[in-house]
Amino acid sequence: MIIDRQRLDELIRHPFAPPGPAELKREGNVFFIGGGLDPRETLETVFDSHCQAPAELMTITFGSPESFHAGEEHVRLLKKNFHIHLLGQIDYPAPGYLLERAYAAGIDIIDIPLHTFDPGLSREPGLHREERLAALETAKGIFPAWGVASTINVGEEASSSTVSAIDTLLSSGVVPLPQITTRAGNYPRTEMEEVFDHLAGELKRRKVAMKPFLPLLALTTPFTAGKPAGVLKGFIDLLQDRRLLAASDLRRSLRIRQVEESYGSSGL
């Protein structure tokens, strides 16, 4: 991935603002779907837009544990009607049973945002770094390799702390999803470049499977493809997407079957 310096300047001045948990919005090739919305009405709207111009990624924001079932219904309907990567976001340290439910419903990628890495900035309930890192570790035992991600804010803390977050996540097999914040303008531009340069280098060195994340990164980061995609490249990418989705669905099916057989043998 290559850093577009002009795009970086634009994002520092006008950071991408993700839609709220009660919103339904399409940005570029990504649908942002609030888990608390009516699933049937949402499906109709998404279907109409997708038919006009196919999207490449759908993100579903799950609510609290008490309203988690609403997000599950969204996921099941989307997985049944669309052949597309589904990214779920749970903005709290979700327990293992909720992560299992999200995966079983059809989520391909889970994002448990870390937001900031400096412990001094994580004093609010539910934002404590260690709790979220523990939830990410649990998710790794459920989702496939590089299927667990964590949003980190770029510009919310010193760049050295953000780089530490990147290294910590990648070393544990979690994909960092950088998101420039409104405070990024308070830091030197060179520091912002260093963060993205470091991330790009580490993703390449560790050979992280980033294909499913690219539509989202196109909105939230200055990363861009090195060369314009031709017809053949686009066709190859389409085949790769289908292969990744097929592999993900097969793994899910096998895992669910194993769990059911385990319960069956236990008489549960």
MIFI-682838 format. One record per residue: x, z, y of N, C-alpha, C in turn; residue number from 1. Coordinates in steps of 0.02 Angstrom, whole numbers, plus 50000, padded with zeros to 5 digits. Example, Ala and Ser with C-alpha at 12.3 -4.5 7.8 and 13.67 -1.06 7.14 Angstrom:
MIFI-682838
n.u_n.w_n.v_ca.u_ca.w_ca.v_c.u_c.w_c.v_k
50660_50390_49716_50615_50390_49775_50660_50390_49835_1
50642_50354_49888_50684_50357_49947_50645_50394_50002_2
***
This chain:
MIFI-682838
n.u_n.w_n.v_ca.u_ca.w_ca.v_c.u_c.w_c.v_k
50042_50000_49940_50000_50000_50000_50044_50000_50062_1
50021_49964_50113_50058_49957_50176_50019_49991_50232_2
50055_50022_50278_50024_50056_50335_50014_50007_50392_3
49953_50000_50415_49937_49960_50473_49942_50005_50535_4
49995_49997_50574_50007_50041_50632_49951_50037_50684_5
49923_49978_50693_49868_49971_50741_49806_50008_50716_6
49793_50004_50651_49737_50039_50622_49747_50115_50627_7
49809_50137_50620_49825_50208_50627_49808_50233_50697_8
49827_50194_50747_49811_50212_50817_49736_50217_50827_9
49699_50170_50798_49626_50170_50804_49596_50232_50772_10
49621_50250_50714_49594_50308_50679_49611_50374_50715_11
49668_50376_50747_49686_50436_50785_49640_50443_50845_12
49624_50387_50877_49578_50390_50935_49506_50400_50912_13
49487_50367_50858_49418_50371_50834_49418_50380_50758_14
49427_50442_50735_49430_50454_50663_49364_50436_50629_15
49369_50416_50567_49309_50401_50528_49272_50466_50515_16
49208_50466_50529_49167_50526_50519_49122_50515_50459_17
49135_50547_50402_49093_50539_50343_49022_50562_50357_18
48972_50527_50332_48903_50549_50341_48891_50618_50310_19
48842_50653_50335_48826_50720_50312_48793_50719_50244_20
48785_50778_50214_48756_50784_50147_48682_50765_50143_21
48649_50759_50200_48578_50740_50200_48569_50668_50225_22
48623_50629_50226_48619_50560_50252_48629_50509_50197_23
48602_50450_50209_48615_50392_50168_48642_50338_50214_24
48703_50316_50201_48735_50269_50247_48782_50224_50209_25
48787_50162_50231_48837_50117_50203_48888_50101_50257_26
48951_50108_50238_49007_50091_50282_49053_50045_50243_27
49059_49982_50266_49101_49935_50230_49074_49924_50160_28
49116_49936_50111_49097_49926_50041_49081_49992_50005_29
49065_50044_50045_49053_50110_50016_48984_50135_50037_30
48946_50160_49989_48883_50196_50002_48898_50270_50003_31
48872_50305_50053_48877_50378_50056_48806_50405_50046_32
48797_50443_49993_48730_50464_49973_48727_50540_49971_33
48684_50568_50011_48674_50640_50011_48633_50662_49951_34
48656_50712_49915_48624_50733_49854_48555_50762_49864_35
48538_50783_49925_48474_50813_49937_48419_50764_49955_36
48435_50699_49959_48385_50649_49976_48339_50634_49917_37
48284_50601_49931_48238_50582_49877_48271_50527_49835_38
48282_50539_49771_48318_50492_49728_48286_50423_49724_39
48220_50420_49718_48185_50356_49709_48190_50314_49772_40
48177_50344_49830_48181_50307_49893_48253_50285_49906_41
48300_50328_49889_48371_50311_49898_48390_50251_49855_42
48366_50251_49792_48382_50197_49747_48357_50130_49774_43
48297_50129_49801_48269_50068_49829_48311_50041_49886_44
48330_50086_49932_48370_50065_49989_48439_50039_49967_45
48471_50076_49922_48536_50055_49898_48532_49988_49862_46
48479_49980_49822_48471_49918_49784_48464_49858_49831_47
48423_49865_49883_48413_49810_49931_48479_49791_49965_48
48517_49840_49986_48581_49827_50020_48632_49797_49972_49
48634_49825_49911_48682_49802_49862_48669_49729_49841_50
48605_49710_49839_48589_49640_49820_48611_49591_49874_51
48609_49612_49937_48631_49569_49992_48706_49561_49993_52
48741_49616_49981_48815_49616_49980_48838_49672_49933_53
48862_49656_49874_48881_49708_49825_48933_49756_49853_54
48920_49821_49844_48968_49872_49864_49018_49882_49808_55
49071_49920_49823_49124_49931_49774_49130_50004_49753_56
49096_50049_49790_49102_50120_49775_49041_50156_49802_57
49016_50205_49765_48962_50247_49789_48985_50319_49784_58
48977_50357_49839_48995_50427_49839_48931_50469_49844_59
48927_50520_49803_48869_50564_49803_48892_50634_49820_60
48863_50664_49872_48880_50731_49892_48833_50781_49859_61
48859_50822_49815_48818_50872_49782_48807_50932_49828_62
48749_50963_49820_48734_51022_49860_48758_51085_49824_63
48730_51141_49844_48748_51206_49815_48729_51208_49742_64
48754_51257_49705_48735_51262_49634_48660_51264_49623_65
48623_51293_49671_48551_51298_49663_48516_51230_49669_66
48546_51184_49707_48516_51118_49716_48555_51063_49682_67
48600_51083_49637_48644_51035_49604_48605_50982_49565_68
48548_51002_49536_48510_50957_49495_48487_50894_49532_69
48476_50901_49598_48455_50843_49638_48509_50790_49639_70
48572_50811_49647_48627_50763_49645_48634_50731_49576_71
48622_50770_49524_48624_50743_49456_48574_50686_49447_72
48515_50694_49474_48464_50642_49466_48486_50578_49501_73
48516_50585_49560_48543_50527_49595_48593_50491_49550_74
48639_50529_49522_48693_50500_49482_48664_50463_49422_75
48617_50493_49387_48589_50461_49328_48555_50395_49345_76
48517_50394_49400_48484_50332_49421_48533_50279_49442_77
48585_50299_49478_48635_50250_49501_48675_50223_49442_78
48695_50266_49396_48733_50244_49338_48692_50197_49294_79
48627_50209_49291_48582_50168_49250_48572_50099_49281_80
48572_50094_49347_48553_50032_49381_48610_49993_49412_81
48670_50023_49417_48726_49988_49449_48789_49996_49406_82
48827_49942_49403_48891_49943_49367_48945_49951_49421_83
48956_50013_49441_49000_50026_49498_49029_50097_49491_84
49088_50107_49520_49118_50174_49518_49077_50223_49559_85
49066_50283_49530_49030_50336_49564_49079_50394_49577_86
49086_50412_49641_49129_50467_49660_49085_50525_49683_87
49093_50582_49651_49055_50641_49671_49098_50688_49712_88
49068_50717_49764_49104_50765_49805_49068_50833_49802_89
49105_50884_49785_49080_50952_49783_49123_50993_49830_90
49097_51011_49887_49138_51044_49938_49138_51120_49932_91
49152_51143_49872_49161_51214_49859_49195_51220_49791_92
49223_51278_49775_49258_51285_49710_49207_51287_49653_93
49188_51229_49629_49136_51224_49578_49159_51253_49511_94
49115_51291_49478_49132_51316_49411_49131_51259_49360_95
49162_51272_49303_49169_51220_49252_49104_51191_49228_96
49051_51231_49222_48989_51205_49194_48957_51154_49241_97
48967_51162_49307_48941_51112_49354_48982_51048_49350_98
49046_51054_49342_49089_50995_49336_49072_50957_49272_99
49057_50992_49219_49036_50960_49156_48971_50922_49166_100
48924_50953_49203_48860_50921_49215_48869_50857_49257_101
48911_50860_49308_48923_50802_49350_48953_50745_49309_102
49000_50762_49266_49032_50710_49225_48982_50680_49175_103
48943_50723_49143_48894_50700_49094_48841_50656_49126_104
48823_50670_49189_48772_50631_49224_48797_50560_49239_105
48863_50551_49248_48889_50484_49260_48942_50479_49314_106
48965_50536_49342_49017_50533_49393_49083_50511_49360_107
49116_50462_49391_49180_50436_49366_49239_50473_49397_108
49231_50492_49461_49285_50524_49498_49255_50584_49535_109
49289_50641_49532_49265_50700_49567_49313_50719_49623_110
49285_50735_49680_49325_50755_49739_49305_50826_49758_111
49352_50872_49750_49343_50941_49774_49391_50948_49833_112
49366_50942_49895_49411_50940_49953_49451_51005_49962_113
49515_50996_49975_49559_51051_49991_49558_51063_50067_114
49546_51009_50104_49544_51009_50178_49612_51026_50208_115
49632_51089_50206_49697_51109_50233_49736_51147_50180_116
49802_51148_50189_49846_51180_50140_49874_51246_50165_117
49877_51254_50230_49903_51316_50260_49854_51372_50246_118
49874_51425_50210_49828_51480_50195_49797_51511_50257_119
49833_51508_50313_49807_51537_50375_49747_51500_50403_120
49735_51439_50378_49678_51399_50402_49621_51399_50352_121
49625_51440_50301_49574_51439_50247_49541_51507_50239_122
49520_51535_50295_49492_51602_50293_49417_51603_50281_123
49383_51547_50291_49311_51546_50281_49294_51551_50206_124
49237_51583_50190_49217_51588_50119_49211_51518_50088_125
49237_51510_50029_49233_51445_49995_49287_51397_50013_126
49329_51415_50063_49383_51369_50084_49451_51393_50060_127
49454_51448_50025_49519_51475_50004_49554_51426_49958_128
49617_51413_49975_49657_51362_49941_49661_51375_49865_129
49677_51436_49846_49688_51450_49775_49625_51439_49734_130
49567_51455_49762_49505_51446_49725_49492_51371_49713_131
49505_51331_49764_49494_51259_49756_49545_51227_49710_132
49606_51250_49713_49657_51224_49667_49639_51241_49595_133
49610_51300_49585_49589_51320_49518_49531_51276_49493_134
49485_51259_49539_49429_51215_49520_49455_51145_49504_135
49504_51121_49541_49534_51056_49527_49568_51056_49458_136
49600_51110_49442_49633_51116_49377_49581_51114_49321_137
49524_51147_49331_49470_51145_49282_49443_51074_49274_138
49435_51039_49331_49409_50971_49329_49454_50924_49291_139
49519_50936_49293_49566_50893_49256_49555_50895_49181_140
49527_50950_49156_49513_50955_49085_49448_50920_49065_141
49412_50896_49115_49348_50863_49102_49351_50788_49116_142
49380_50770_49173_49383_50700_49195_49447_50667_49170_143
49448_50600_49167_49507_50564_49142_49566_50570_49190_144
49623_50546_49168_49684_50548_49209_49672_50513_49275_145
49694_50545_49329_49685_50521_49398_49611_50511_49415_146
49567_50548_49381_49496_50546_49397_49474_50606_49439_147
49523_50648_49457_49510_50707_49499_49547_50697_49565_148
49511_50706_49620_49540_50695_49686_49524_50754_49732_149
49559_50756_49788_49547_50809_49837_49560_50782_49907_150
49509_50787_49949_49516_50765_50019_49559_50814_50057_151
49608_50788_50093_49650_50830_50136_49647_50803_50207_152
49643_50848_50255_49637_50828_50325_49706_50815_50354_153
49714_50757_50385_49777_50739_50418_49767_50749_50493_154
49806_50794_50522_49799_50809_50593_49768_50876_50606_155
49753_50913_50553_49723_50979_50559_49776_51034_50557_156
49834_51017_50531_49889_51064_50525_49955_51027_50532_157
50009_51062_50532_50075_51030_50538_50085_50980_50482_158
50118_50924_50497_50128_50871_50447_50166_50897_50386_159
50211_50945_50396_50249_50972_50339_50203_51006_50289_160
50150_51039_50315_50102_51071_50271_50060_51019_50234_161
50042_50965_50268_50004_50911_50237_50045_50877_50183_162
50109_50867_50196_50153_50837_50145_50159_50883_50085_163
50161_50948_50097_50162_50996_50041_50099_50991_50000_164
50042_50981_50033_49979_50973_49997_49981_50911_49953_165
50007_50856_49981_50013_50794_49943_50056_50804_49881_166
50113_50836_49889_50158_50846_49833_50128_50893_49780_167
50095_50945_49803_50064_50993_49757_50009_50959_49716_168
49967_50920_49749_49912_50887_49713_49939_50835_49664_169
49984_50793_49687_50010_50741_49643_50048_50769_49583_170
50085_50822_49594_50123_50852_49539_50077_50881_49486_171
50015_50897_49505_49968_50924_49456_49919_50871_49431_172
49929_50808_49451_49887_50753_49426_49823_50743_49465_173
49822_50765_49528_49762_50757_49570_49778_50706_49626_174
49731_50661_49640_49741_50610_49691_49724_50637_49760_175
49772_50638_49807_49756_50660_49875_49718_50604_49912_176
49663_50623_49945_49625_50576_49985_49631_50596_50058_177
49677_50565_50095_49688_50585_50165_49631_50564_50210_178
49617_50606_50259_49564_50591_50307_49586_50616_50375_179
49596_50570_50422_49619_50588_50489_49563_50624_50526_180
49580_50679_50559_49530_50719_50595_49535_50710_50670_181
49489_50738_50706_49486_50731_50779_49545_50765_50813_182
49579_50810_50779_49636_50845_50809_49702_50808_50800_183
49700_50751_50766_49762_50715_50752_49798_50694_50816_184
49760_50682_50870_49791_50663_50933_49834_50716_50963_185
49829_50778_50939_49870_50833_50965_49940_50833_50936_186
49951_50792_50884_50016_50789_50851_50051_50723_50869_187
50117_50722_50868_50153_50659_50881_50133_50606_50830_188
50126_50546_50853_50106_50490_50810_50156_50482_50753_189
50220_50495_50766_50271_50487_50714_50258_50534_50655_190
50229_50593_50668_50213_50640_50614_50157_50612_50570_191
50108_50579_50602_50054_50549_50563_50082_50493_50519_192
50128_50454_50546_50159_50400_50507_50198_50429_50448_193
50233_50484_50459_50272_50514_50406_50228_50536_50348_194
50169_50563_50364_50124_50585_50311_50103_50527_50267_195
50082_50472_50299_50058_50414_50261_50115_50377_50227_196
50173_50375_50258_50232_50345_50225_50249_50384_50162_197
50248_50450_50168_50265_50492_50110_50213_50482_50054_198
50149_50481_50072_50097_50473_50022_50103_50406_49987_199
50113_50352_50025_50119_50286_49996_50177_50283_49947_200
50233_50313_49966_50292_50312_49923_50280_50351_49859_201
50247_50409_49864_50235_50450_49804_50184_50418_49758_202
50133_50386_49786_50083_50352_49744_50116_50296_49704_203
50161_50260_49735_50196_50206_49700_50243_50234_49648_204
50281_50286_49667_50330_50313_49621_50297_50343_49559_205
50240_50374_49568_50206_50406_49511_50157_50359_49476_206
50151_50298_49501_50108_50247_49471_50036_50272_49464_207
50010_50299_49519_49942_50325_49519_49892_50268_49518_208
49841_50273_49477_49789_50222_49473_49742_50229_49533_209
49753_50189_49585_49717_50196_49648_49660_50146_49657_210
49652_50099_49612_49603_50045_49622_49533_50070_49640_211
49505_50119_49605_49437_50141_49622_49431_50172_49691_212
49487_50198_49718_49485_50233_49783_49494_50187_49843_213
49516_50126_49831_49535_50082_49887_49478_50069_49937_214
49415_50059_49916_49362_50049_49966_49355_50108_50014_215
49364_50169_49988_49360_50228_50030_49420_50234_50076_216
49479_50221_50049_49540_50226_50089_49541_50175_50146_217
49507_50118_50136_49503_50068_50189_49465_50094_50250_218
49423_50144_50239_49385_50174_50295_49420_50233_50327_219
49454_50273_50286_49480_50337_50310_49555_50337_50325_220
49591_50284_50306_49663_50283_50315_49686_50216_50345_221
49749_50213_50367_49777_50150_50391_49807_50107_50337_222
49795_50125_50273_49822_50085_50218_49787_50017_50215_223
49825_49966_50200_49798_49899_50192_49834_49864_50136_224
49801_49813_50108_49833_49775_50054_49891_49735_50083_225
49942_49724_50041_50001_49689_50065_49989_49616_50080_226
49948_49582_50038_49934_49511_50047_49860_49499_50041_227
49834_49449_50078_49762_49433_50070_49747_49412_49999_228
49692_49435_49973_49673_49419_49904_49646_49348_49900_229
49673_49308_49854_49647_49242_49842_49591_49243_49791_230
49565_49184_49774_49510_49180_49726_49531_49208_49658_231
49591_49189_49635_49614_49212_49570_49625_49288_49570_232
49655_49313_49625_49667_49385_49630_49601_49423_49630_233
49551_49396_49666_49486_49429_49668_49454_49431_49600_234
49461_49376_49561_49433_49373_49494_49467_49423_49448_235
49533_49428_49453_49571_49475_49413_49551_49547_49430_236
49543_49562_49495_49522_49628_49516_49453_49646_49488_237
49408_49596_49487_49341_49607_49461_49344_49625_49387_238
49385_49588_49350_49393_49602_49278_49423_49672_49267_239
49471_49690_49310_49502_49755_49303_49452_49811_49317_240
49410_49800_49368_49359_49849_49384_49312_49859_49325_241
49290_49805_49295_49245_49809_49239_49277_49844_49179_242
49341_49830_49169_49377_49863_49114_49382_49938_49126_243
49398_49957_49188_49403_50029_49204_49336_50064_49195_244
49283_50031_49217_49217_50061_49210_49196_50067_49137_245
49211_50015_49098_49194_50017_49027_49232_50073_48992_246
49296_50080_49008_49336_50132_48978_49310_50201_48997_247
49291_50208_49061_49265_50272_49086_49200_50289_49050_248
49155_50241_49043_49091_50254_49011_49100_50270_48937_249
49147_50236_48904_49160_50250_48833_49188_50321_48824_250
49234_50340_48867_49263_50407_48863_49208_50460_48873_251
49164_50448_48921_49110_50495_48934_49064_50501_48873_252
49046_50444_48844_49002_50444_48786_49033_50483_48728_253
49098_50472_48716_49131_50507_48662_49136_50582_48675_254
49149_50600_48738_49155_50672_48754_49088_50707_48746_255
49035_50676_48771_48969_50706_48765_48949_50714_48692_256
48966_50663_48651_48950_50666_48580_48987_50723_48547_257
49051_50732_48566_49090_50787_48537_49060_50855_48555_258
49038_50862_48617_49008_50925_48639_48943_50938_48601_259
48902_50885_48594_48839_50893_48558_48851_50911_48485_260
48900_50879_48454_48915_50894_48384_48941_50965_48377_261
48979_50988_48426_49005_51056_48424_48948_51107_48428_262
48901_51094_48474_48843_51138_48480_48802_51136_48415_263
48795_51075_48386_48755_51068_48326_48785_51107_48268_264
48850_51103_48261_48884_51138_48206_48881_51213_48214_265
48871_51235_48277_48867_51307_48291_48796_51333_48286_266
48749_51286_48275_48680_51306_48270_48648_51322_48337_267
48676_51293_48392_48650_51306_48459_48603_51251_48481_268
***
